[in-house]
Amino acid sequence: MSCGEHHDVDCSEILQRVYVFIDNELEDASSDEIRTHLEECAPCLDQYDLERCIKKLVHRSCGDDQAPDALRAKILLRLTEVRVETTPTD
Ligand SMILES: [Zn+2]
């Protein structure tokens, strides 16, 4: 395990499944695992919020669940820029 002593699950593992989690396509057990992890892991929660945000934006501009990769990448880049600008110094 790379980060955090209190985590049962590796962050990268969670983040890989967060996309599926947002789509509500996970089994209940896996969803619980992710939800629990997000509650105690701020970086993963951040990423989760970001993904949800992208999904909403993409949905609004395309009216479709499946956005072209290029558009998705563009939105992600934009959001990352915004996040970098607004990230508070801890
Ligand atoms: Zn995490």
PDB file of the backbone (N, CA, C, O) and the ligand in Angstrom, with CONECT records:
HET     ZN  A 101       1
ATOM      1  N   MET A   1       0.846  -1.207   0.000  1.00  0.00           N
ATOM      2  CA  MET A   1       0.000   0.000   0.000  1.00  0.00           C
ATOM      3  C   MET A   1       0.881   1.259   0.000  1.00  0.00           C
ATOM      4  O   MET A   1       1.858   1.344   0.744  1.00  0.00           O
ATOM      5  N   SER A   2       0.529   2.204  -0.823  1.00  0.00           N
ATOM      6  CA  SER A   2       1.420   3.334  -1.021  1.00  0.00           C
ATOM      7  C   SER A   2       1.068   4.524  -0.132  1.00  0.00           C
ATOM      8  O   SER A   2       1.964   5.203   0.370  1.00  0.00           O
ATOM      9  N   CYS A   3      -0.221   4.785   0.069  1.00  0.00           N
ATOM     10  CA  CYS A   3      -0.574   5.991   0.807  1.00  0.00           C
ATOM     11  C   CYS A   3      -1.553   5.695   1.930  1.00  0.00           C
ATOM     12  O   CYS A   3      -2.495   4.923   1.749  1.00  0.00           O
ATOM     13  N   GLY A   4      -1.336   6.304   3.087  1.00  0.00           N
ATOM     14  CA  GLY A   4      -2.316   6.220   4.161  1.00  0.00           C
ATOM     15  C   GLY A   4      -2.329   4.873   4.847  1.00  0.00           C
ATOM     16  O   GLY A   4      -2.501   3.841   4.199  1.00  0.00           O
ATOM     17  N   GLU A   5      -2.148   4.880   6.154  1.00  0.00           N
ATOM     18  CA  GLU A   5      -2.074   3.629   6.897  1.00  0.00           C
ATOM     19  C   GLU A   5      -3.468   3.060   7.152  1.00  0.00           C
ATOM     20  O   GLU A   5      -3.640   1.856   7.347  1.00  0.00           O
ATOM     21  N   HIS A   6      -4.460   3.957   7.146  1.00  0.00           N
ATOM     22  CA  HIS A   6      -5.795   3.531   7.541  1.00  0.00           C
ATOM     23  C   HIS A   6      -6.627   2.974   6.388  1.00  0.00           C
ATOM     24  O   HIS A   6      -7.768   2.555   6.582  1.00  0.00           O
ATOM     25  N   HIS A   7      -6.045   2.973   5.187  1.00  0.00           N
ATOM     26  CA  HIS A   7      -6.812   2.504   4.045  1.00  0.00           C
ATOM     27  C   HIS A   7      -6.718   0.999   3.877  1.00  0.00           C
ATOM     28  O   HIS A   7      -5.634   0.417   3.902  1.00  0.00           O
ATOM     29  N   ASP A   8      -7.881   0.384   3.705  1.00  0.00           N
ATOM     30  CA  ASP A   8      -7.895  -1.049   3.412  1.00  0.00           C
ATOM     31  C   ASP A   8      -7.657  -1.289   1.925  1.00  0.00           C
ATOM     32  O   ASP A   8      -7.145  -2.331   1.517  1.00  0.00           O
ATOM     33  N   VAL A   9      -8.044  -0.289   1.126  1.00  0.00           N
ATOM     34  CA  VAL A   9      -7.983  -0.445  -0.318  1.00  0.00           C
ATOM     35  C   VAL A   9      -7.021   0.576  -0.898  1.00  0.00           C
ATOM     36  O   VAL A   9      -6.931   1.712  -0.432  1.00  0.00           O
ATOM     37  N   ASP A  10      -6.315   0.151  -1.911  1.00  0.00           N
ATOM     38  CA  ASP A  10      -5.390   1.056  -2.559  1.00  0.00           C
ATOM     39  C   ASP A  10      -6.147   2.127  -3.342  1.00  0.00           C
ATOM     40  O   ASP A  10      -7.153   1.845  -3.993  1.00  0.00           O
ATOM     41  N   CYS A  11      -5.642   3.366  -3.265  1.00  0.00           N
ATOM     42  CA  CYS A  11      -6.319   4.485  -3.902  1.00  0.00           C
ATOM     43  C   CYS A  11      -6.470   4.286  -5.416  1.00  0.00           C
ATOM     44  O   CYS A  11      -7.525   4.568  -5.983  1.00  0.00           O
ATOM     45  N   SER A  12      -5.427   3.808  -6.046  1.00  0.00           N
ATOM     46  CA  SER A  12      -5.486   3.650  -7.501  1.00  0.00           C
ATOM     47  C   SER A  12      -6.574   2.650  -7.884  1.00  0.00           C
ATOM     48  O   SER A  12      -7.219   2.777  -8.925  1.00  0.00           O
ATOM     49  N   GLU A  13      -6.760   1.663  -7.026  1.00  0.00           N
ATOM     50  CA  GLU A  13      -7.794   0.668  -7.273  1.00  0.00           C
ATOM     51  C   GLU A  13      -9.177   1.315  -7.201  1.00  0.00           C
ATOM     52  O   GLU A  13     -10.055   1.048  -8.021  1.00  0.00           O
ATOM     53  N   ILE A  14      -9.340   2.172  -6.196  1.00  0.00           N
ATOM     54  CA  ILE A  14     -10.601   2.882  -6.026  1.00  0.00           C
ATOM     55  C   ILE A  14     -10.874   3.773  -7.228  1.00  0.00           C
ATOM     56  O   ILE A  14     -11.973   3.773  -7.781  1.00  0.00           O
ATOM     57  N   LEU A  15      -9.864   4.527  -7.623  1.00  0.00           N
ATOM     58  CA  LEU A  15     -10.053   5.488  -8.704  1.00  0.00           C
ATOM     59  C   LEU A  15     -10.379   4.793 -10.016  1.00  0.00           C
ATOM     60  O   LEU A  15     -11.103   5.337 -10.850  1.00  0.00           O
ATOM     61  N   GLN A  16      -9.852   3.612 -10.194  1.00  0.00           N
ATOM     62  CA  GLN A  16     -10.172   2.864 -11.404  1.00  0.00           C
ATOM     63  C   GLN A  16     -11.646   2.495 -11.441  1.00  0.00           C
ATOM     64  O   GLN A  16     -12.254   2.397 -12.507  1.00  0.00           O
ATOM     65  N   ARG A  17     -12.205   2.295 -10.261  1.00  0.00           N
ATOM     66  CA  ARG A  17     -13.600   1.858 -10.207  1.00  0.00           C
ATOM     67  C   ARG A  17     -14.568   3.002 -10.014  1.00  0.00           C
ATOM     68  O   ARG A  17     -15.780   2.820 -10.136  1.00  0.00           O
ATOM     69  N   VAL A  18     -14.042   4.197  -9.709  1.00  0.00           N
ATOM     70  CA  VAL A  18     -14.900   5.346  -9.460  1.00  0.00           C
ATOM     71  C   VAL A  18     -15.764   5.660 -10.683  1.00  0.00           C
ATOM     72  O   VAL A  18     -16.929   6.036 -10.555  1.00  0.00           O
ATOM     73  N   TYR A  19     -15.178   5.498 -11.863  1.00  0.00           N
ATOM     74  CA  TYR A  19     -15.928   5.776 -13.092  1.00  0.00           C
ATOM     75  C   TYR A  19     -17.152   4.867 -13.189  1.00  0.00           C
ATOM     76  O   TYR A  19     -18.247   5.306 -13.541  1.00  0.00           O
ATOM     77  N   VAL A  20     -16.942   3.620 -12.874  1.00  0.00           N
ATOM     78  CA  VAL A  20     -18.040   2.661 -12.926  1.00  0.00           C
ATOM     79  C   VAL A  20     -19.037   2.968 -11.811  1.00  0.00           C
ATOM     80  O   VAL A  20     -20.249   2.834 -11.979  1.00  0.00           O
ATOM     81  N   PHE A  21     -18.498   3.378 -10.686  1.00  0.00           N
ATOM     82  CA  PHE A  21     -19.317   3.725  -9.533  1.00  0.00           C
ATOM     83  C   PHE A  21     -20.265   4.873  -9.880  1.00  0.00           C
ATOM     84  O   PHE A  21     -21.442   4.845  -9.520  1.00  0.00           O
ATOM     85  N   ILE A  22     -19.749   5.873 -10.575  1.00  0.00           N
ATOM     86  CA  ILE A  22     -20.563   7.019 -10.969  1.00  0.00           C
ATOM     87  C   ILE A  22     -21.699   6.571 -11.886  1.00  0.00           C
ATOM     88  O   ILE A  22     -22.802   7.115 -11.840  1.00  0.00           O
ATOM     89  N   ASP A  23     -21.417   5.595 -12.697  1.00  0.00           N
ATOM     90  CA  ASP A  23     -22.434   5.080 -13.616  1.00  0.00           C
ATOM     91  C   ASP A  23     -23.403   4.121 -12.940  1.00  0.00           C
ATOM     92  O   ASP A  23     -24.316   3.590 -13.571  1.00  0.00           O
ATOM     93  N   ASN A  24     -23.189   3.910 -11.648  1.00  0.00           N
ATOM     94  CA  ASN A  24     -24.040   2.983 -10.900  1.00  0.00           C
ATOM     95  C   ASN A  24     -24.013   1.578 -11.486  1.00  0.00           C
ATOM     96  O   ASN A  24     -25.030   0.884 -11.522  1.00  0.00           O
ATOM     97  N   GLU A  25     -22.863   1.182 -11.932  1.00  0.00           N
ATOM     98  CA  GLU A  25     -22.778  -0.131 -12.555  1.00  0.00           C
ATOM     99  C   GLU A  25     -21.959  -1.111 -11.719  1.00  0.00           C
ATOM    100  O   GLU A  25     -21.506  -2.143 -12.212  1.00  0.00           O
ATOM    101  N   LEU A  26     -21.780  -0.766 -10.441  1.00  0.00           N
ATOM    102  CA  LEU A  26     -21.047  -1.662  -9.560  1.00  0.00           C
ATOM    103  C   LEU A  26     -22.006  -2.493  -8.721  1.00  0.00           C
ATOM    104  O   LEU A  26     -23.147  -2.106  -8.471  1.00  0.00           O
ATOM    105  N   GLU A  27     -21.509  -3.639  -8.299  1.00  0.00           N
ATOM    106  CA  GLU A  27     -22.303  -4.415  -7.350  1.00  0.00           C
ATOM    107  C   GLU A  27     -22.344  -3.657  -6.027  1.00  0.00           C
ATOM    108  O   GLU A  27     -21.492  -2.811  -5.755  1.00  0.00           O
ATOM    109  N   ASP A  28     -23.342  -3.971  -5.213  1.00  0.00           N
ATOM    110  CA  ASP A  28     -23.518  -3.255  -3.953  1.00  0.00           C
ATOM    111  C   ASP A  28     -22.280  -3.309  -3.070  1.00  0.00           C
ATOM    112  O   ASP A  28     -21.890  -2.307  -2.472  1.00  0.00           O
ATOM    113  N   ALA A  29     -21.679  -4.459  -2.993  1.00  0.00           N
ATOM    114  CA  ALA A  29     -20.511  -4.628  -2.124  1.00  0.00           C
ATOM    115  C   ALA A  29     -19.390  -3.683  -2.547  1.00  0.00           C
ATOM    116  O   ALA A  29     -18.765  -3.035  -1.708  1.00  0.00           O
ATOM    117  N   SER A  30     -19.142  -3.610  -3.839  1.00  0.00           N
ATOM    118  CA  SER A  30     -18.079  -2.743  -4.337  1.00  0.00           C
ATOM    119  C   SER A  30     -18.425  -1.279  -4.127  1.00  0.00           C
ATOM    120  O   SER A  30     -17.552  -0.473  -3.805  1.00  0.00           O
ATOM    121  N   SER A  31     -19.690  -0.929  -4.307  1.00  0.00           N
ATOM    122  CA  SER A  31     -20.115   0.449  -4.101  1.00  0.00           C
ATOM    123  C   SER A  31     -19.868   0.867  -2.661  1.00  0.00           C
ATOM    124  O   SER A  31     -19.386   1.971  -2.406  1.00  0.00           O
ATOM    125  N   ASP A  32     -20.193  -0.002  -1.729  1.00  0.00           N
ATOM    126  CA  ASP A  32     -19.980   0.297  -0.314  1.00  0.00           C
ATOM    127  C   ASP A  32     -18.504   0.546  -0.031  1.00  0.00           C
ATOM    128  O   ASP A  32     -18.130   1.465   0.698  1.00  0.00           O
ATOM    129  N   GLU A  33     -17.693  -0.294  -0.626  1.00  0.00           N
ATOM    130  CA  GLU A  33     -16.252  -0.190  -0.420  1.00  0.00           C
ATOM    131  C   GLU A  33     -15.754   1.182  -0.889  1.00  0.00           C
ATOM    132  O   GLU A  33     -14.971   1.843  -0.207  1.00  0.00           O
ATOM    133  N   ILE A  34     -16.224   1.585  -2.054  1.00  0.00           N
ATOM    134  CA  ILE A  34     -15.795   2.869  -2.611  1.00  0.00           C
ATOM    135  C   ILE A  34     -16.347   4.011  -1.785  1.00  0.00           C
ATOM    136  O   ILE A  34     -15.627   4.960  -1.471  1.00  0.00           O
ATOM    137  N   ARG A  35     -17.619   3.929  -1.429  1.00  0.00           N
ATOM    138  CA  ARG A  35     -18.237   4.992  -0.638  1.00  0.00           C
ATOM    139  C   ARG A  35     -17.475   5.184   0.676  1.00  0.00           C
ATOM    140  O   ARG A  35     -17.189   6.310   1.083  1.00  0.00           O
ATOM    141  N   THR A  36     -17.158   4.088   1.316  1.00  0.00           N
ATOM    142  CA  THR A  36     -16.419   4.152   2.577  1.00  0.00           C
ATOM    143  C   THR A  36     -15.051   4.796   2.377  1.00  0.00           C
ATOM    144  O   THR A  36     -14.609   5.622   3.176  1.00  0.00           O
ATOM    145  N   HIS A  37     -14.403   4.401   1.302  1.00  0.00           N
ATOM    146  CA  HIS A  37     -13.084   4.948   1.031  1.00  0.00           C
ATOM    147  C   HIS A  37     -13.162   6.454   0.763  1.00  0.00           C
ATOM    148  O   HIS A  37     -12.330   7.221   1.248  1.00  0.00           O
ATOM    149  N   LEU A  38     -14.150   6.858   0.002  1.00  0.00           N
ATOM    150  CA  LEU A  38     -14.285   8.278  -0.335  1.00  0.00           C
ATOM    151  C   LEU A  38     -14.530   9.114   0.915  1.00  0.00           C
ATOM    152  O   LEU A  38     -14.133  10.277   0.985  1.00  0.00           O
ATOM    153  N   GLU A  39     -15.182   8.513   1.891  1.00  0.00           N
ATOM    154  CA  GLU A  39     -15.481   9.250   3.117  1.00  0.00           C
ATOM    155  C   GLU A  39     -14.217   9.583   3.902  1.00  0.00           C
ATOM    156  O   GLU A  39     -14.161  10.586   4.614  1.00  0.00           O
ATOM    157  N   GLU A  40     -13.214   8.736   3.765  1.00  0.00           N
ATOM    158  CA  GLU A  40     -12.023   8.959   4.588  1.00  0.00           C
ATOM    159  C   GLU A  40     -10.794   9.345   3.781  1.00  0.00           C
ATOM    160  O   GLU A  40      -9.707   9.513   4.334  1.00  0.00           O
ATOM    161  N   CYS A  41     -10.969   9.486   2.474  1.00  0.00           N
ATOM    162  CA  CYS A  41      -9.807   9.819   1.645  1.00  0.00           C
ATOM    163  C   CYS A  41     -10.124  11.034   0.774  1.00  0.00           C
ATOM    164  O   CYS A  41     -10.819  10.922  -0.236  1.00  0.00           O
ATOM    165  N   ALA A  42      -9.612  12.180   1.173  1.00  0.00           N
ATOM    166  CA  ALA A  42      -9.904  13.433   0.485  1.00  0.00           C
ATOM    167  C   ALA A  42      -9.435  13.446  -0.976  1.00  0.00           C
ATOM    168  O   ALA A  42     -10.190  13.886  -1.843  1.00  0.00           O
ATOM    169  N   PRO A  43      -8.235  12.986  -1.273  1.00  0.00           N
ATOM    170  CA  PRO A  43      -7.785  12.999  -2.671  1.00  0.00           C
ATOM    171  C   PRO A  43      -8.709  12.202  -3.596  1.00  0.00           C
ATOM    172  O   PRO A  43      -8.996  12.630  -4.714  1.00  0.00           O
ATOM    173  N   CYS A  44      -9.164  11.059  -3.132  1.00  0.00           N
ATOM    174  CA  CYS A  44     -10.055  10.243  -3.952  1.00  0.00           C
ATOM    175  C   CYS A  44     -11.419  10.917  -4.082  1.00  0.00           C
ATOM    176  O   CYS A  44     -12.044  10.863  -5.141  1.00  0.00           O
ATOM    177  N   LEU A  45     -11.870  11.543  -3.020  1.00  0.00           N
ATOM    178  CA  LEU A  45     -13.146  12.253  -3.056  1.00  0.00           C
ATOM    179  C   LEU A  45     -13.077  13.399  -4.059  1.00  0.00           C
ATOM    180  O   LEU A  45     -14.025  13.652  -4.802  1.00  0.00           O
ATOM    181  N   ASP A  46     -11.952  14.077  -4.068  1.00  0.00           N
ATOM    182  CA  ASP A  46     -11.714  15.148  -5.033  1.00  0.00           C
ATOM    183  C   ASP A  46     -11.870  14.636  -6.453  1.00  0.00           C
ATOM    184  O   ASP A  46     -12.565  15.229  -7.278  1.00  0.00           O
ATOM    185  N   GLN A  47     -11.211  13.530  -6.714  1.00  0.00           N
ATOM    186  CA  GLN A  47     -11.221  12.941  -8.041  1.00  0.00           C
ATOM    187  C   GLN A  47     -12.628  12.490  -8.413  1.00  0.00           C
ATOM    188  O   GLN A  47     -13.051  12.603  -9.563  1.00  0.00           O
ATOM    189  N   TYR A  48     -13.324  11.991  -7.442  1.00  0.00           N
ATOM    190  CA  TYR A  48     -14.696  11.542  -7.645  1.00  0.00           C
ATOM    191  C   TYR A  48     -15.591  12.721  -8.011  1.00  0.00           C
ATOM    192  O   TYR A  48     -16.389  12.636  -8.945  1.00  0.00           O
ATOM    193  N   ASP A  49     -15.458  13.809  -7.279  1.00  0.00           N
ATOM    194  CA  ASP A  49     -16.229  15.018  -7.575  1.00  0.00           C
ATOM    195  C   ASP A  49     -15.928  15.515  -8.982  1.00  0.00           C
ATOM    196  O   ASP A  49     -16.823  15.921  -9.723  1.00  0.00           O
ATOM    197  N   LEU A  50     -14.654  15.472  -9.327  1.00  0.00           N
ATOM    198  CA  LEU A  50     -14.221  15.940 -10.636  1.00  0.00           C
ATOM    199  C   LEU A  50     -14.867  15.101 -11.737  1.00  0.00           C
ATOM    200  O   LEU A  50     -15.360  15.630 -12.734  1.00  0.00           O
ATOM    201  N   GLU A  51     -14.855  13.815 -11.539  1.00  0.00           N
ATOM    202  CA  GLU A  51     -15.432  12.924 -12.543  1.00  0.00           C
ATOM    203  C   GLU A  51     -16.934  13.141 -12.680  1.00  0.00           C
ATOM    204  O   GLU A  51     -17.482  13.127 -13.783  1.00  0.00           O
ATOM    205  N   ARG A  52     -17.581  13.339 -11.549  1.00  0.00           N
ATOM    206  CA  ARG A  52     -19.027  13.574 -11.575  1.00  0.00           C
ATOM    207  C   ARG A  52     -19.324  14.864 -12.311  1.00  0.00           C
ATOM    208  O   ARG A  52     -20.268  14.956 -13.096  1.00  0.00           O
ATOM    209  N   CYS A  53     -18.492  15.861 -12.037  1.00  0.00           N
ATOM    210  CA  CYS A  53     -18.633  17.169 -12.660  1.00  0.00           C
ATOM    211  C   CYS A  53     -18.485  17.046 -14.174  1.00  0.00           C
ATOM    212  O   CYS A  53     -19.281  17.597 -14.933  1.00  0.00           O
ATOM    213  N   ILE A  54     -17.471  16.326 -14.594  1.00  0.00           N
ATOM    214  CA  ILE A  54     -17.236  16.127 -16.026  1.00  0.00           C
ATOM    215  C   ILE A  54     -18.437  15.438 -16.653  1.00  0.00           C
ATOM    216  O   ILE A  54     -18.905  15.822 -17.725  1.00  0.00           O
ATOM    217  N   LYS A  55     -18.912  14.445 -15.987  1.00  0.00           N
ATOM    218  CA  LYS A  55     -20.037  13.687 -16.517  1.00  0.00           C
ATOM    219  C   LYS A  55     -21.252  14.593 -16.727  1.00  0.00           C
ATOM    220  O   LYS A  55     -21.956  14.509 -17.733  1.00  0.00           O
ATOM    221  N   LYS A  56     -21.464  15.447 -15.750  1.00  0.00           N
ATOM    222  CA  LYS A  56     -22.598  16.364 -15.840  1.00  0.00           C
ATOM    223  C   LYS A  56     -22.426  17.320 -17.019  1.00  0.00           C
ATOM    224  O   LYS A  56     -23.350  17.533 -17.803  1.00  0.00           O
ATOM    225  N   LEU A  57     -21.229  17.887 -17.128  1.00  0.00           N
ATOM    226  CA  LEU A  57     -20.935  18.822 -18.215  1.00  0.00           C
ATOM    227  C   LEU A  57     -21.089  18.150 -19.569  1.00  0.00           C
ATOM    228  O   LEU A  57     -21.702  18.690 -20.490  1.00  0.00           O
ATOM    229  N   VAL A  58     -20.520  16.970 -19.664  1.00  0.00           N
ATOM    230  CA  VAL A  58     -20.564  16.231 -20.917  1.00  0.00           C
ATOM    231  C   VAL A  58     -22.008  15.913 -21.277  1.00  0.00           C
ATOM    232  O   VAL A  58     -22.416  16.015 -22.434  1.00  0.00           O
ATOM    233  N   HIS A  59     -22.750  15.535 -20.286  1.00  0.00           N
ATOM    234  CA  HIS A  59     -24.137  15.179 -20.518  1.00  0.00           C
ATOM    235  C   HIS A  59     -24.914  16.383 -21.019  1.00  0.00           C
ATOM    236  O   HIS A  59     -25.758  16.268 -21.907  1.00  0.00           O
ATOM    237  N   ARG A  60     -24.618  17.546 -20.435  1.00  0.00           N
ATOM    238  CA  ARG A  60     -25.342  18.749 -20.788  1.00  0.00           C
ATOM    239  C   ARG A  60     -25.008  19.199 -22.210  1.00  0.00           C
ATOM    240  O   ARG A  60     -25.884  19.650 -22.949  1.00  0.00           O
ATOM    241  N   SER A  61     -23.742  19.073 -22.582  1.00  0.00           N
ATOM    242  CA  SER A  61     -23.342  19.588 -23.886  1.00  0.00           C
ATOM    243  C   SER A  61     -23.583  18.592 -25.010  1.00  0.00           C
ATOM    244  O   SER A  61     -23.674  18.984 -26.173  1.00  0.00           O
ATOM    245  N   CYS A  62     -23.685  17.339 -24.684  1.00  0.00           N
ATOM    246  CA  CYS A  62     -23.883  16.346 -25.738  1.00  0.00           C
ATOM    247  C   CYS A  62     -25.280  15.735 -25.710  1.00  0.00           C
ATOM    248  O   CYS A  62     -25.780  15.259 -26.729  1.00  0.00           O
ATOM    249  N   GLY A  63     -25.896  15.753 -24.547  1.00  0.00           N
ATOM    250  CA  GLY A  63     -27.173  15.080 -24.416  1.00  0.00           C
ATOM    251  C   GLY A  63     -27.017  13.578 -24.591  1.00  0.00           C
ATOM    252  O   GLY A  63     -27.954  12.867 -24.953  1.00  0.00           O
ATOM    253  N   ASP A  64     -25.817  13.127 -24.326  1.00  0.00           N
ATOM    254  CA  ASP A  64     -25.507  11.725 -24.547  1.00  0.00           C
ATOM    255  C   ASP A  64     -24.572  11.270 -23.441  1.00  0.00           C
ATOM    256  O   ASP A  64     -23.759  12.054 -22.952  1.00  0.00           O
ATOM    257  N   ASP A  65     -24.679  10.019 -23.044  1.00  0.00           N
ATOM    258  CA  ASP A  65     -23.815   9.526 -21.985  1.00  0.00           C
ATOM    259  C   ASP A  65     -22.390   9.332 -22.464  1.00  0.00           C
ATOM    260  O   ASP A  65     -21.434   9.455 -21.698  1.00  0.00           O
ATOM    261  N   GLN A  66     -22.269   9.032 -23.726  1.00  0.00           N
ATOM    262  CA  GLN A  66     -20.955   8.702 -24.251  1.00  0.00           C
ATOM    263  C   GLN A  66     -20.358   9.894 -24.979  1.00  0.00           C
ATOM    264  O   GLN A  66     -20.700  10.155 -26.132  1.00  0.00           O
ATOM    265  N   ALA A  67     -19.471  10.615 -24.314  1.00  0.00           N
ATOM    266  CA  ALA A  67     -18.844  11.771 -24.938  1.00  0.00           C
ATOM    267  C   ALA A  67     -17.620  11.323 -25.721  1.00  0.00           C
ATOM    268  O   ALA A  67     -16.954  10.350 -25.367  1.00  0.00           O
ATOM    269  N   PRO A  68     -17.342  12.048 -26.785  1.00  0.00           N
ATOM    270  CA  PRO A  68     -16.099  11.756 -27.518  1.00  0.00           C
ATOM    271  C   PRO A  68     -14.896  11.959 -26.608  1.00  0.00           C
ATOM    272  O   PRO A  68     -14.901  12.856 -25.765  1.00  0.00           O
ATOM    273  N   ASP A  69     -13.885  11.149 -26.769  1.00  0.00           N
ATOM    274  CA  ASP A  69     -12.699  11.227 -25.918  1.00  0.00           C
ATOM    275  C   ASP A  69     -12.077  12.615 -25.942  1.00  0.00           C
ATOM    276  O   ASP A  69     -11.600  13.113 -24.923  1.00  0.00           O
ATOM    277  N   ALA A  70     -12.090  13.228 -27.109  1.00  0.00           N
ATOM    278  CA  ALA A  70     -11.458  14.538 -27.255  1.00  0.00           C
ATOM    279  C   ALA A  70     -12.160  15.570 -26.381  1.00  0.00           C
ATOM    280  O   ALA A  70     -11.512  16.369 -25.704  1.00  0.00           O
ATOM    281  N   LEU A  71     -13.481  15.545 -26.401  1.00  0.00           N
ATOM    282  CA  LEU A  71     -14.240  16.502 -25.604  1.00  0.00           C
ATOM    283  C   LEU A  71     -13.998  16.256 -24.121  1.00  0.00           C
ATOM    284  O   LEU A  71     -13.808  17.188 -23.340  1.00  0.00           O
ATOM    285  N   ARG A  72     -14.008  15.000 -23.758  1.00  0.00           N
ATOM    286  CA  ARG A  72     -13.803  14.628 -22.363  1.00  0.00           C
ATOM    287  C   ARG A  72     -12.430  15.109 -21.888  1.00  0.00           C
ATOM    288  O   ARG A  72     -12.292  15.656 -20.794  1.00  0.00           O
ATOM    289  N   ALA A  73     -11.442  14.896 -22.715  1.00  0.00           N
ATOM    290  CA  ALA A  73     -10.078  15.292 -22.362  1.00  0.00           C
ATOM    291  C   ALA A  73      -9.995  16.809 -22.210  1.00  0.00           C
ATOM    292  O   ALA A  73      -9.303  17.322 -21.331  1.00  0.00           O
ATOM    293  N   LYS A  74     -10.714  17.514 -23.082  1.00  0.00           N
ATOM    294  CA  LYS A  74     -10.683  18.974 -23.051  1.00  0.00           C
ATOM    295  C   LYS A  74     -11.307  19.482 -21.754  1.00  0.00           C
ATOM    296  O   LYS A  74     -10.773  20.384 -21.108  1.00  0.00           O
ATOM    297  N   ILE A  75     -12.422  18.903 -21.388  1.00  0.00           N
ATOM    298  CA  ILE A  75     -13.098  19.306 -20.155  1.00  0.00           C
ATOM    299  C   ILE A  75     -12.227  18.983 -18.951  1.00  0.00           C
ATOM    300  O   ILE A  75     -12.085  19.793 -18.035  1.00  0.00           O
ATOM    301  N   LEU A  76     -11.652  17.798 -18.964  1.00  0.00           N
ATOM    302  CA  LEU A  76     -10.806  17.373 -17.852  1.00  0.00           C
ATOM    303  C   LEU A  76      -9.634  18.334 -17.682  1.00  0.00           C
ATOM    304  O   LEU A  76      -9.292  18.721 -16.565  1.00  0.00           O
ATOM    305  N   LEU A  77      -9.033  18.708 -18.791  1.00  0.00           N
ATOM    306  CA  LEU A  77      -7.901  19.625 -18.752  1.00  0.00           C
ATOM    307  C   LEU A  77      -8.330  20.957 -18.161  1.00  0.00           C
ATOM    308  O   LEU A  77      -7.646  21.521 -17.307  1.00  0.00           O
ATOM    309  N   ARG A  78      -9.458  21.446 -18.621  1.00  0.00           N
ATOM    310  CA  ARG A  78      -9.990  22.737 -18.157  1.00  0.00           C
ATOM    311  C   ARG A  78     -10.250  22.692 -16.649  1.00  0.00           C
ATOM    312  O   ARG A  78      -9.874  23.604 -15.913  1.00  0.00           O
ATOM    313  N   LEU A  79     -10.890  21.631 -16.211  1.00  0.00           N
ATOM    314  CA  LEU A  79     -11.217  21.503 -14.793  1.00  0.00           C
ATOM    315  C   LEU A  79      -9.953  21.390 -13.962  1.00  0.00           C
ATOM    316  O   LEU A  79      -9.883  21.925 -12.856  1.00  0.00           O
ATOM    317  N   THR A  80      -8.967  20.704 -14.483  1.00  0.00           N
ATOM    318  CA  THR A  80      -7.708  20.563 -13.758  1.00  0.00           C
ATOM    319  C   THR A  80      -7.053  21.919 -13.598  1.00  0.00           C
ATOM    320  O   THR A  80      -6.525  22.245 -12.535  1.00  0.00           O
ATOM    321  N   GLU A  81      -7.092  22.708 -14.662  1.00  0.00           N
ATOM    322  CA  GLU A  81      -6.526  24.055 -14.598  1.00  0.00           C
ATOM    323  C   GLU A  81      -7.222  24.867 -13.515  1.00  0.00           C
ATOM    324  O   GLU A  81      -6.572  25.514 -12.695  1.00  0.00           O
ATOM    325  N   VAL A  82      -8.542  24.826 -13.521  1.00  0.00           N
ATOM    326  CA  VAL A  82      -9.323  25.575 -12.538  1.00  0.00           C
ATOM    327  C   VAL A  82      -8.956  25.119 -11.132  1.00  0.00           C
ATOM    328  O   VAL A  82      -8.783  25.923 -10.217  1.00  0.00           O
ATOM    329  N   ARG A  83      -8.845  23.812 -10.993  1.00  0.00           N
ATOM    330  CA  ARG A  83      -8.538  23.262  -9.681  1.00  0.00           C
ATOM    331  C   ARG A  83      -7.168  23.708  -9.189  1.00  0.00           C
ATOM    332  O   ARG A  83      -6.997  24.021  -8.011  1.00  0.00           O
ATOM    333  N   VAL A  84      -6.213  23.735 -10.075  1.00  0.00           N
ATOM    334  CA  VAL A  84      -4.864  24.148  -9.701  1.00  0.00           C
ATOM    335  C   VAL A  84      -4.886  25.599  -9.238  1.00  0.00           C
ATOM    336  O   VAL A  84      -4.226  25.977  -8.270  1.00  0.00           O
ATOM    337  N   GLU A  85      -5.677  26.410  -9.969  1.00  0.00           N
ATOM    338  CA  GLU A  85      -5.754  27.824  -9.628  1.00  0.00           C
ATOM    339  C   GLU A  85      -6.399  28.053  -8.269  1.00  0.00           C
ATOM    340  O   GLU A  85      -6.027  28.973  -7.540  1.00  0.00           O
ATOM    341  N   THR A  86      -7.367  27.211  -7.936  1.00  0.00           N
ATOM    342  CA  THR A  86      -8.158  27.469  -6.733  1.00  0.00           C
ATOM    343  C   THR A  86      -7.765  26.601  -5.548  1.00  0.00           C
ATOM    344  O   THR A  86      -8.324  26.747  -4.460  1.00  0.00           O
ATOM    345  N   THR A  87      -6.814  25.704  -5.746  1.00  0.00           N
ATOM    346  CA  THR A  87      -6.421  24.821  -4.657  1.00  0.00           C
ATOM    347  C   THR A  87      -5.848  25.642  -3.489  1.00  0.00           C
ATOM    348  O   THR A  87      -4.857  26.355  -3.644  1.00  0.00           O
ATOM    349  N   PRO A  88      -6.475  25.528  -2.351  1.00  0.00           N
ATOM    350  CA  PRO A  88      -5.977  26.284  -1.187  1.00  0.00           C
ATOM    351  C   PRO A  88      -4.686  25.674  -0.647  1.00  0.00           C
ATOM    352  O   PRO A  88      -4.492  24.459  -0.687  1.00  0.00           O
ATOM    353  N   THR A  89      -3.820  26.527  -0.150  1.00  0.00           N
ATOM    354  CA  THR A  89      -2.610  26.003   0.472  1.00  0.00           C
ATOM    355  C   THR A  89      -2.973  25.481   1.852  1.00  0.00           C
ATOM    356  O   THR A  89      -3.523  26.200   2.686  1.00  0.00           O
ATOM    357  N   ASP A  90      -2.661  24.251   2.067  1.00  0.00           N
ATOM    358  CA  ASP A  90      -3.104  23.598   3.289  1.00  0.00           C
ATOM    359  C   ASP A  90      -2.213  23.976   4.466  1.00  0.00           C
ATOM    360  O   ASP A  90      -2.440  23.514   5.585  1.00  0.00           O
TER     361      ASP A  90
HETATM  362 ZN    ZN A 101      -7.903   7.117  -1.613  1.00  0.00          ZN2+
END
